[in-house]
Amino acid sequence: MPNFDYIIIGAGASGLLLADTLGNDAFFTKKSILILDKDLKNTNDRTWCFWERGNGDFDAITYKTWRHIFFAGKQLRQTTTIHPYRYKMVRGIDFYEHYQSKLKQYPNIIVRHEEVLSVAQKSDFATVHTTSSVYHTPQVFTSIFDYKNLKKNSQYPILQQHFLGWVVKTEKPIFNPDEATFMDFSIPQKGNTRFMYLLPFAANQALVEYTLFSETPLERQEYENAIKTYLTTKDSGAYEILETETGSIPMTCYNFHQHNSANIVHIGIAGGWAKASTGYTFMKTNQNVKKLAHHLKKGRKAIDFKTKNRFWFYDLLLLDILYKHNHLGRSIFESLFKMHKPQLVFKFLDEKTNLFEEIKIMSAPSPLPFIKALLARIF
């Protein structure tokens, strides 16, 4: 007999959002749900950022918003308003505390802090082995991600969005609290796609991240040296490092769905929910958990839930280019922001544009690399 109707592995963004979506829907009231994660999730271990029109699901825990963004390339340097969008930031600790509190209100949801050792598909159910228990369930949703599966494939390129960031408090008031630096490509590229990402909280406090779209992460010292140099160019004076965060997000059109089975389905980054061309994951995850819940309410099998659309192919062409010619990232993104307003770029990245708008977007960069990438995929 199953211990739970649903087991969710991982209490990160995808796991907590899925649990809350199910717990908040009367349709799932009689479903017993278990969340497993070895960590207590009681530290500010990350931040999530996204752009959004007007009010949204996360306004209660939004730490900071910006109405302007700054973009810099080799030749372009511009600050623009993004109205009616706002760029929003949610801190990990605020997210965890908010959703952990909400889950306590659902009598059918249990959270246990156990390390998952293995997940296995049986004949018509799944088993989950942890450090202290063995569970049986008809449905597992797991956010466990392993780069090994990606590296075995030869069909799709694998890049990473990897970064190191410092929250710094500077001696001098050098930041504009109403302007987020979305991408600053004015720094040395060194044959890659490299940019600085800056989110100011006050005139003397900001998150400063050194970010790359490339195949291989750097040594930690190289990220740190880049941030130090950048702060020096900003004439920051002395500064204090208040927090540090690091991360690596896969950028790939790899078929994550192939690792699902009748009773085990991957979610979040492990399910391919990260936007392949940018690494943005948070809002796609929020959208996908709602779609998944609707899918289940229709009586459909979880394994049949898929999110692939035409934007997948657009992302694939860009990744093919950056994989072979990683240095072209700066010129491609610079052309987008030079030729189009950020509102249209955001709409395209949100996968909400029509075909005419998509043609406009894709006509901005030099067409030759995209034509070559397209022909390589066709032939």
C-alpha positions in Angstrom: 0.0 0.0 0.0 1.3 3.5 -0.8 2.4 5.7 2.1 1.4 8.9 0.2 -0.4 9.8 -2.9 2.3 12.2 -4.0 5.9 12.5 -2.9 7.7 15.7 -3.8 11.5 15.5 -3.5 13.2 18.9 -2.9 11.9 21.9 -1.0 13.3 24.5 -3.3 11.3 26.7 -5.7 9.7 24.0 -7.8 9.0 21.7 -4.8 7.4 24.3 -2.5 5.5 26.0 -5.3 4.0 22.6 -6.4 3.1 21.6 -2.9 1.5 25.0 -2.3 -0.5 24.8 -5.5 -1.8 21.3 -4.7 -2.4 22.2 -1.1 -4.4 25.3 -2.0 -6.7 23.5 -4.4 -9.8 21.8 -3.0 -9.4 19.1 -5.8 -6.4 17.7 -4.0 -7.6 17.9 -0.4 -7.9 14.2 -0.1 -4.5 13.6 -1.5 -1.7 12.9 1.0 1.4 14.7 0.1 5.0 14.3 1.5 7.9 16.7 0.9 11.4 15.4 1.4 14.5 17.6 1.7 17.6 17.0 3.8 18.1 20.8 4.3 16.1 23.0 6.7 16.0 25.8 4.1 16.6 28.4 6.8 19.4 30.5 5.2 19.5 33.1 2.5 21.2 30.8 0.0 20.0 32.4 -3.3 18.0 35.1 -5.0 15.4 34.8 -7.7 14.7 37.7 -10.1 12.1 38.1 -12.8 10.3 40.8 -14.7 6.5 41.2 -14.4 3.7 43.5 -15.4 1.8 44.9 -12.5 1.1 42.9 -9.4 1.9 39.2 -9.1 2.0 36.1 -6.9 5.1 37.0 -5.1 4.6 40.7 -4.2 4.2 39.9 -0.5 7.8 38.5 -0.4 9.4 40.7 -3.0 12.5 42.3 -1.5 13.1 45.0 -4.1 11.8 46.2 -7.4 13.3 48.3 -10.2 11.6 50.4 -12.9 14.7 51.0 -15.0 17.4 48.7 -16.4 20.9 49.5 -17.6 22.4 47.6 -20.5 26.0 48.0 -21.8 27.7 46.4 -24.7 30.8 47.2 -26.8 29.2 50.3 -28.3 25.9 50.6 -26.5 25.3 52.1 -23.0 21.7 52.9 -22.1 19.3 53.2 -19.3 15.6 52.7 -20.1 12.3 52.5 -18.3 10.7 49.0 -18.5 7.1 50.2 -17.7 4.7 48.5 -17.5 7.1 45.8 -16.4 9.0 45.9 -13.1 12.1 43.9 -12.4 11.6 42.1 -9.1 13.8 40.2 -6.7 12.8 37.5 -4.1 15.3 36.4 -1.5 15.6 32.7 -0.8 15.1 33.0 2.9 11.9 35.1 2.5 10.6 32.5 0.0 11.3 29.5 2.2 9.8 31.1 5.3 6.7 32.2 3.5 5.9 28.9 1.8 6.9 26.7 4.8 4.5 28.7 6.8 1.7 28.2 4.2 2.3 24.4 4.0 1.7 24.1 7.7 -1.9 25.2 7.1 -2.6 22.2 4.8 -3.5 19.1 6.9 -2.7 16.7 4.0 0.9 17.9 3.5 3.8 16.7 5.6 7.4 18.0 5.4 10.2 15.7 6.5 13.9 16.5 6.6 15.5 13.3 5.3 18.2 12.8 2.7 16.9 10.9 -0.4 19.3 8.0 -1.3 17.4 6.6 -4.3 14.2 6.7 -6.3 13.1 3.6 -8.2 10.4 2.8 -10.6 8.6 -0.5 -9.8 5.8 -2.2 -11.7 3.0 0.2 -10.9 4.5 2.5 -8.2 7.7 4.2 -7.1 9.9 3.7 -4.0 11.9 6.4 -2.3 14.7 5.3 0.0 15.9 7.9 2.5 18.4 7.8 5.3 15.7 6.7 7.7 12.7 5.4 5.7 11.4 3.7 2.6 8.3 5.1 1.0 5.9 3.8 -1.6 3.8 6.0 -3.8 2.0 6.1 -7.1 3.6 9.4 -8.0 6.9 11.1 -7.3 7.8 14.6 -8.4 11.5 15.0 -8.1 13.8 18.1 -8.5 17.0 16.1 -8.1 19.3 17.2 -10.9 22.4 15.5 -12.2 24.7 17.0 -14.9 25.9 13.5 -15.8 22.8 12.7 -17.9 23.3 15.9 -19.9 27.0 15.3 -20.6 26.3 11.8 -22.0 24.2 13.3 -24.8 25.7 14.4 -28.2 22.5 15.8 -29.8 22.2 19.0 -27.8 24.9 21.5 -26.7 25.3 22.0 -23.0 26.3 25.4 -21.7 26.1 26.7 -18.1 25.0 30.1 -16.7 27.5 30.2 -13.9 28.1 33.0 -11.5 29.4 34.3 -8.2 27.9 37.3 -6.5 28.6 39.5 -3.5 26.2 41.6 -1.6 28.4 44.6 -0.8 28.1 47.7 1.3 30.3 50.4 -0.1 32.0 53.4 1.5 30.7 55.7 -1.2 27.1 56.1 -2.5 27.8 54.8 -6.0 24.6 52.9 -6.9 21.3 54.0 -8.3 18.6 52.2 -6.3 16.0 52.5 -9.1 18.2 51.0 -11.8 19.1 47.4 -12.2 22.1 46.6 -14.3 20.6 43.8 -16.5 23.7 43.0 -18.5 27.0 44.9 -18.6 29.1 43.4 -21.4 31.6 46.3 -21.2 34.0 44.0 -19.2 36.6 41.8 -20.9 35.0 38.9 -22.7 38.1 36.6 -22.9 36.5 34.6 -25.7 33.3 33.9 -23.8 29.9 35.6 -23.1 30.6 37.4 -19.8 28.7 40.2 -18.1 28.2 42.0 -14.8 24.8 41.9 -13.2 24.1 44.5 -10.5 21.0 44.9 -8.3 21.2 47.9 -6.0 19.2 48.0 -2.7 20.5 51.4 -1.6 23.0 54.0 -2.8 25.7 52.1 -1.0 24.5 48.5 -1.1 24.0 46.1 -4.0 24.3 42.5 -5.2 27.1 42.4 -7.7 27.5 39.2 -9.8 30.0 38.1 -12.4 28.1 35.9 -14.8 29.1 33.7 -17.8 27.3 31.8 -20.4 29.9 29.2 -21.2 30.7 25.5 -21.1 33.0 25.3 -18.1 32.9 27.1 -14.7 35.9 29.2 -13.6 38.1 28.9 -10.5 36.5 30.9 -7.7 39.3 33.4 -7.6 38.6 34.5 -11.2 35.0 35.5 -10.3 36.2 37.3 -7.2 38.9 39.2 -9.1 36.4 40.3 -11.7 34.0 41.7 -9.1 36.9 43.5 -7.3 38.0 45.1 -10.6 34.4 46.1 -11.4 33.9 47.8 -8.1 37.2 49.6 -8.5 36.0 51.0 -11.9 32.9 52.2 -10.1 35.1 54.1 -7.6 33.5 52.3 -4.7 36.2 53.0 -2.1 36.3 50.5 0.7 33.5 48.0 0.9 32.2 45.2 3.1 31.0 41.8 1.7 27.8 41.0 3.5 26.7 37.9 1.7 28.0 35.6 -1.1 26.1 33.4 -3.5 27.2 31.1 -6.3 25.3 29.0 -8.8 25.3 27.1 -12.1 22.2 26.7 -14.2 22.1 24.4 -17.3 21.4 26.1 -20.6 20.3 23.3 -22.9 17.4 22.1 -25.1 18.2 18.5 -23.9 15.1 16.2 -23.7 14.7 16.0 -19.9 11.4 14.3 -20.4 13.1 11.0 -21.4 14.1 10.4 -17.8 10.5 10.4 -16.5 8.7 7.1 -16.0 5.1 6.1 -15.3 5.4 7.0 -11.6 8.4 9.4 -11.5 8.4 12.8 -13.1 11.1 15.5 -12.9 10.3 19.1 -12.1 12.2 22.4 -11.9 15.6 22.5 -13.5 15.7 18.7 -13.5 12.5 18.8 -15.6 14.0 21.2 -18.1 12.0 24.2 -16.8 14.9 26.6 -17.0 14.7 29.0 -20.0 17.4 27.4 -22.2 18.7 30.7 -23.7 18.9 32.7 -20.5 18.8 30.4 -17.5 15.8 32.2 -16.0 13.8 29.6 -14.2 11.7 31.1 -11.4 8.6 32.4 -13.3 8.7 29.4 -15.7 8.5 27.2 -12.7 5.6 29.1 -11.2 3.7 28.8 -14.5 4.5 25.2 -15.0 3.4 24.0 -11.5 0.0 25.6 -12.3 -0.2 23.9 -15.6 0.9 20.6 -14.0 -1.8 20.9 -11.4 -4.4 21.6 -14.1 -3.1 18.6 -16.1 -3.6 16.3 -13.1 -7.1 17.7 -12.4 -8.0 16.6 -15.9 -7.2 13.1 -15.0 -4.1 12.9 -17.2 -1.0 11.1 -16.3 1.9 13.1 -15.0 4.3 11.5 -17.5 2.3 13.1 -20.3 3.0 16.6 -19.1 5.2 18.4 -21.5 6.2 22.1 -22.1 8.0 22.1 -25.4 6.9 24.8 -28.0 8.4 26.8 -30.9 10.5 28.9 -28.5 12.4 25.7 -27.7 13.7 25.8 -31.3 14.7 29.5 -31.1 16.6 28.7 -27.9 18.3 25.7 -29.6 19.6 27.9 -32.5 21.1 30.4 -30.1 22.7 27.7 -28.0 24.2 26.1 -31.1 25.8 29.4 -31.9 27.1 30.1 -28.5 28.4 26.6 -28.1 30.6 26.9 -31.2 31.2 30.6 -31.0 30.8 31.6 -27.4 32.2 35.1 -27.9 29.2 36.1 -30.1 26.9 36.4 -27.0 27.8 40.1 -26.4 27.0 41.1 -30.0 23.8 39.2 -30.2 22.4 40.6 -26.9 23.7 44.1 -27.8 21.8 44.0 -31.1 18.6 43.0 -29.4 18.7 46.0 -26.9 20.0 48.4 -29.6 17.2 47.6 -32.1 14.3 47.0 -29.8 12.8 48.3 -26.5 13.3 46.0 -23.5 9.6 45.5 -23.2 9.6 43.6 -26.5 12.7 41.6 -25.5 11.0 40.6 -22.2 7.9 39.6 -24.0 9.9 37.4 -26.4 11.8 35.8 -23.5 8.4 35.2 -21.7 7.4 33.3 -24.9 4.3 35.6 -25.4 5.2 37.2 -28.7 3.4 36.5 -32.0 5.2 35.4 -35.1 5.5 38.9 -36.5 7.2 40.1 -33.3 9.5 37.1 -33.3 10.6 37.9 -36.8 11.4 41.4 -35.7 13.4 40.1 -32.7 15.4 37.6 -34.8 16.2 40.1 -37.5 18.2 42.3 -35.1 21.4 40.2 -34.8 23.6 39.3 -37.8 21.6 36.6 -39.6 24.5 34.5 -40.9 25.3 32.6 -37.6 21.6 31.8 -37.2 21.3 30.7 -40.9 24.3 28.4 -40.4 22.8 27.0 -37.2 19.5 26.4 -38.9 21.0 24.6 -41.9 23.1 22.4 -39.6 20.0 21.3 -37.7 18.0 20.6 -40.9 20.8 18.8 -42.7 
